[in-house]
């Protein structure tokens, strides 16, 4: 999705960068405190209930997903997982940053709350700021 700023200059990643400073309140953990674990009342595993803003961001991100995100991360000497959050993205191109965002979203499939961890640590905002720099560059 391409959008245009008031000067008519293409801002390719505005659909994502508009979320800068909006993702820190990622959501809340839902913990079953009502059931006792018996056969009749099994305890539901805890899970993250994401905010509407996070869910909209993830939906917007669908258009920018990087299929080979693990290859891109490897090319940048990054392991898929929590170490992505400390990556120095100052020299990354758009595909590199989008691979990090894709990896953070995919991590949620294997570890509830993973995306929230990236958002709360400020990593997502750093990555989005880099995309904004690329748009402005």
Secondary structure as GFF3:
##gff-version 3
##sequence-region A 1 137
A	DSSP	beta_strand	3	4	.	.	.	ID=ss1
A	DSSP	beta_strand	10	11	.	.	.	ID=ss2
A	DSSP	alpha_helix	14	17	.	.	.	ID=ss3
A	DSSP	beta_strand	27	30	.	.	.	ID=ss4
A	DSSP	beta_strand	47	50	.	.	.	ID=ss5
A	DSSP	alpha_helix	52	61	.	.	.	ID=ss6
A	DSSP	three_ten_helix	62	64	.	.	.	ID=ss7
A	DSSP	alpha_helix	69	75	.	.	.	ID=ss8
A	DSSP	three_ten_helix	82	86	.	.	.	ID=ss9
A	DSSP	alpha_helix	94	107	.	.	.	ID=ss10
A	DSSP	alpha_helix	114	121	.	.	.	ID=ss11
A	DSSP	alpha_helix	123	136	.	.	.	ID=ss12
###
